[in-house]
Amino acid sequence: MTLIEHLYELRNRLAIALISVAIMTVVGYIWYGTPYFGGPTLGDLLKEPYCALPGTVRPMVNAGGTCTLFGTGALDQFSLRLRVGVAAGVVLSCPIWFYQLWAFITPGLYAKERRFALGFVASAAALFLAGAAMAYWVVQQALYFLLSVSSEVQTTLLSGESYFSLLIALLLIFGVSFELPLLVVMLNRVGVVSYDRLRRWRRGLIFGLFVFAAIATPGGDPISMTALALTLTVLFEFSIQIARVHDRRKARQRAAEGWDSWDPDQPSPMDPTPSPLEKPEPLDTGANGTPPRYDDAT
């Protein structure tokens, strides 16, 4: 592909990803106040970690006795619903935009590496959703610590803006951070990093994960920071072991084919006969049957 064709491909992939996010944003916006298939609404589902706290920690209830948050502006409810809808659109459409990402980089890979497309998309989506689920559980523990640390002195009236900002930030941060093992495995498979190098860098990388967790978590509480750091450490160690298995299998293959026993001062024993070239795809022709012409800029 030429440079202009790569740019067109990138444009099309981005358009498909953005359209999928927009469609799922509409779904999330409606789901925020309207239940689907008899289940809970998205607003009630996201509010559940706060409502599960003891009444001494969250004293705000309305006249009906149900758990609720409060707002201070006329546009708070609309802007909050729109933000939650956008976050839901990003999460719900993650299999689509993960596939678009993989499809864009696939032309630069070998045919045997393209077979990992389905596994990459499924693993990336599963890890992202697992991170979001982890954040959903962590936010309740973090809120309990933050709201009860001085409850005998003051009572915190939590607004919907502050609560959902914390929750959405944790969902996205945990979801993106859980892609770490997939990134390490991919870099190992393409030969960028080896198991030996990861093993030597293990302590420094784990320390970096704890520093990243301390900076990335928006709540500033020790529970969310520790949960993210420990989970990333476990996932990172798991990816190192996958790299270990891959490198051992690759080393056995090199030993079986005798690559490491070749004398670097002697000619290579590989067969120098060129392999046949694939038949090129026909060029797109214009109305007069001639191939398209590009100027110097394109």
TORMAR-354065 format. One line per field, with one value per residue (C-alpha): residue number from 1; x, y, z. Coordinates in Angstrom, 1 decimal, m for minus. Example, Ala and Ser with C-alpha at 12.3 -4.5 7.8 and 13.67 -1.06 7.14 Angstrom:
BEGIN
lodo = 1,2
x = 12.3,13.7
y = m4.5,m1.1
z = 7.8,7.1
% end
This chain:
BEGIN
lodo = 1,2,3,4,5,6,7,8,9,10,11,12,13,14,15,16,17,18,19,20,21,22,23,24,25,26,27,28,29,30,31,32,33,34,35,36,37,38,39,40,41,42,43,44,45,46,47,48,49,50,51,52,53,54,55,56,57,58,59,60,61,62,63,64,65,66,67,68,69,70,71,72,73,74,75,76,77,78,79,80,81,82,83,84,85,86,87,88,89,90,91,92,93,94,95,96,97,98,99,100,101,102,103,104,105,106,107,108,109,110,111,112,113,114,115,116,117,118,119,120,121,122,123,124,125,126,127,128,129,130,131,132,133,134,135,136,137,138,139,140,141,142,143,144,145,146,147,148,149,150,151,152,153,154,155,156,157,158,159,160,161,162,163,164,165,166,167,168,169,170,171,172,173,174,175,176,177,178,179,180,181,182,183,184,185,186,187,188,189,190,191,192,193,194,195,196,197,198,199,200,201,202,203,204,205,206,207,208,209,210,211,212,213,214,215,216,217,218,219,220,221,222,223,224,225,226,227,228,229,230,231,232,233,234,235,236,237,238,239,240,241,242,243,244,245,246,247,248,249,250,251,252,253,254,255,256,257,258,259,260,261,262,263,264,265,266,267,268,269,270,271,272,273,274,275,276,277,278,279,280,281,282,283,284,285,286,287,288,289,290,291,292,293,294,295,296,297,298
x = 0.0,1.1,1.2,m2.0,m3.7,m2.5,m4.0,m7.3,m7.3,m6.6,m9.4,m11.9,m10.9,m11.2,m14.6,m15.9,m14.6,m16.2,m19.5,m19.6,m18.9,m21.6,m24.2,m23.3,m23.4,m27.0,m27.7,m26.0,m27.8,m31.2,m30.1,m29.2,m32.9,m34.7,m34.1,m33.5,m35.1,m36.4,m33.0,m31.7,m31.1,m27.5,m27.9,m29.0,m26.3,m23.5,m25.1,m25.1,m21.5,m22.5,m25.9,m24.4,m22.5,m23.9,m26.4,m24.0,m21.6,m24.1,m26.9,m28.5,m32.0,m35.0,m38.6,m39.3,m36.4,m34.4,m30.7,m29.9,m27.2,m27.6,m26.7,m26.3,m26.9,m29.8,m27.7,m26.1,m28.5,m28.3,m24.5,m24.1,m26.3,m24.4,m21.0,m22.2,m23.6,m20.2,m18.4,m20.8,m20.4,m16.6,m16.9,m19.7,m18.0,m14.6,m14.7,m15.3,m12.6,m10.1,m10.8,m10.3,m7.0,m5.8,m7.1,m5.1,m1.8,m2.5,m1.1,2.3,2.4,3.2,0.3,1.0,0.8,m2.6,m4.1,m4.0,m6.6,m9.5,m7.5,m6.2,m9.7,m11.2,m8.4,m8.3,m12.1,m12.1,m9.2,m10.8,m14.1,m12.3,m10.6,m13.9,m15.4,m12.5,m12.9,m16.6,m15.8,m12.9,m14.9,m17.2,m14.2,m12.5,m15.6,m16.1,m12.6,m12.9,m16.3,m15.8,m12.3,m13.6,m17.4,m17.6,m16.4,m18.2,m20.6,m19.9,m22.8,m21.7,m22.9,m23.6,m20.9,m18.1,m19.3,m19.7,m16.5,m14.6,m16.4,m15.9,m12.3,m11.6,m13.5,m11.5,m8.1,m8.5,m9.8,m6.9,m4.3,m5.5,m4.2,m0.6,m0.2,m1.5,1.0,3.9,2.9,2.7,6.1,7.6,6.0,7.4,10.8,11.0,11.5,12.6,11.9,15.5,15.2,11.8,13.2,16.1,13.9,11.2,11.9,12.2,9.0,7.0,8.2,7.1,3.7,3.2,4.3,1.9,m1.0,m0.3,m0.4,m3.2,m5.9,m8.0,m9.3,m5.9,m7.0,m4.7,m7.3,m7.7,m4.0,m3.0,m5.7,m4.5,m0.8,m1.2,m3.5,m1.2,1.7,m0.1,m1.0,2.5,4.0,1.5,2.6,6.3,5.5,3.8,6.9,9.0,7.0,7.2,11.0,11.6,9.6,11.4,14.8,13.9,13.0,16.3,18.2,16.3,17.0,20.6,20.5,22.8,25.5,26.1,29.6,29.2,32.3,30.9,28.2,24.7,23.5,20.0,18.6,19.1,16.5,14.0,10.4,7.7,6.0,2.3,0.3,m0.3,m3.8,m5.1,m5.0,m8.2,m8.8,m10.7,m13.5,m11.2,m9.5,m6.2,m4.8,m5.0,m2.2,m1.0,0.9,4.1,2.2,0.2
y = 0.0,3.5,6.3,7.8,4.4,3.9,7.3,6.3,3.0,4.9,7.3,4.4,2.5,5.6,6.4,2.9,3.0,6.4,5.4,2.3,4.5,6.9,4.2,2.6,6.1,6.4,3.0,4.0,7.3,5.5,2.7,5.3,5.8,3.0,m0.6,m3.2,m6.6,m6.2,m5.5,m2.5,0.8,1.8,4.7,2.3,m0.2,2.4,3.9,0.5,0.7,4.0,2.8,m0.4,1.8,2.0,4.7,6.4,7.0,8.1,10.0,11.4,9.8,11.4,11.5,8.0,6.5,5.4,6.0,9.1,11.6,15.4,18.1,21.8,23.0,22.9,21.1,18.6,15.8,16.1,16.5,13.6,11.4,12.3,11.6,8.2,7.5,8.3,6.1,3.3,3.7,3.3,0.2,m1.5,m0.9,m2.0,m5.3,m3.2,m0.6,m3.2,m5.1,m1.9,m1.3,m4.8,m4.7,m1.5,m3.1,m6.5,m5.6,m5.1,m8.6,m12.0,m14.4,m16.6,m13.6,m12.5,m15.7,m14.1,m11.5,m13.3,m14.1,m10.5,m9.0,m11.4,m11.1,m7.3,m7.0,m9.5,m7.8,m4.4,m5.6,m7.5,m4.2,m2.4,m5.1,m4.8,m1.1,m1.5,m3.6,m1.4,1.8,0.7,m0.1,3.1,5.2,3.5,4.5,8.1,8.8,7.2,8.3,11.3,10.6,11.5,15.1,15.8,14.2,14.3,15.1,13.4,14.9,12.9,14.8,13.9,10.3,9.4,11.3,9.0,5.9,6.5,7.4,4.2,2.1,3.5,3.5,m0.1,m1.2,0.3,m0.8,m4.4,m4.5,m4.6,m8.4,m8.4,m5.7,m7.6,m10.8,m9.1,m7.4,m10.8,m12.5,m10.0,m10.1,m6.7,m8.0,m11.5,m13.4,m13.0,m9.2,m9.2,m11.4,m9.0,m6.0,m7.5,m5.6,m2.2,m2.8,m3.9,m0.7,1.2,m0.4,0.7,4.3,4.2,3.0,5.8,8.5,7.1,6.4,9.5,8.9,9.1,6.4,3.5,0.9,1.6,2.3,m1.0,m3.0,m1.7,m2.2,m5.7,m6.8,m5.3,m7.1,m10.5,m9.9,m8.8,m11.9,m14.0,m12.4,m13.0,m16.7,m16.7,m15.1,m17.8,m20.6,m18.9,m18.3,m21.9,m23.2,m20.9,m22.0,m25.6,m24.8,m23.0,m26.0,m28.4,m26.5,m25.8,m22.1,m21.4,m23.9,m22.1,m20.5,m16.8,m16.8,m19.3,m18.9,m19.7,m23.2,m21.9,m22.5,m19.3,m20.1,m17.3,m18.1,m17.3,m13.9,m13.6,m12.2,m8.5,m7.2,m5.1,m1.4,0.6,2.2,5.4,6.0,5.8,2.6,4.1,3.7,6.7,9.2,11.1,14.3,14.9,15.8,12.6
z = 0.0,m0.7,1.9,0.7,0.8,4.4,5.3,3.7,5.5,8.8,8.1,7.4,10.5,12.7,11.2,11.9,15.4,16.1,14.6,16.8,19.9,18.8,18.4,21.7,23.3,22.3,23.7,27.0,27.2,26.9,29.2,31.9,32.7,30.8,31.7,29.0,29.0,32.6,34.1,36.1,34.5,33.9,36.4,39.2,38.3,38.5,41.7,43.4,44.9,46.6,47.7,49.3,51.8,55.4,56.1,58.5,55.5,52.9,54.7,51.5,50.8,49.2,50.4,49.1,51.2,48.2,47.7,45.6,44.9,44.6,42.1,42.3,38.8,36.3,33.7,36.1,35.3,31.5,31.4,33.8,31.7,28.6,30.2,31.4,28.0,26.3,28.8,28.3,24.5,24.8,27.0,25.0,21.6,22.7,20.7,17.5,18.0,19.2,15.9,13.9,15.6,14.9,11.3,10.7,11.8,10.3,6.8,8.3,9.8,8.4,7.5,10.5,12.8,11.3,12.7,16.1,15.1,16.8,19.9,20.1,19.9,22.3,24.8,24.6,25.1,27.9,29.7,29.3,30.7,33.5,34.5,34.5,36.7,39.1,39.3,40.0,43.0,44.2,44.1,46.9,49.2,48.2,49.0,52.3,53.3,51.9,53.4,56.8,57.6,59.6,59.7,63.4,62.5,59.2,56.8,53.1,50.8,47.6,44.4,41.3,39.4,41.8,42.3,38.6,37.7,40.1,39.0,35.2,35.7,37.6,35.1,32.2,34.0,35.2,31.8,29.9,32.5,32.2,28.6,29.9,29.7,26.1,25.2,26.8,25.0,21.6,22.1,23.0,20.0,17.5,19.1,20.7,24.3,25.4,28.5,29.8,29.5,31.2,34.0,34.5,34.5,36.7,39.9,38.2,36.2,39.2,41.0,38.0,38.1,41.7,40.8,37.9,40.1,42.6,39.9,37.7,40.4,40.7,44.2,46.0,48.4,49.3,48.5,44.8,44.4,46.0,44.2,40.8,41.6,42.9,40.0,37.4,39.1,38.9,35.2,34.4,36.0,34.1,30.8,31.7,32.1,28.7,27.2,29.0,27.3,23.9,24.1,25.2,22.2,19.9,21.3,20.7,17.1,16.5,18.0,15.8,12.7,13.7,13.4,16.4,15.2,11.9,11.5,11.0,8.8,6.4,3.7,4.9,4.2,3.5,0.0,m2.0,m4.6,m4.7,m3.8,m6.4,m6.0,m5.6,m8.4,m7.7,m7.3,m10.2,m9.8,m9.6,m12.9,m13.7,m16.2,m19.2,m18.0,m16.9,m13.4,m11.1,m11.1,m8.0,m7.8,m5.8,m2.6,m2.5
% end
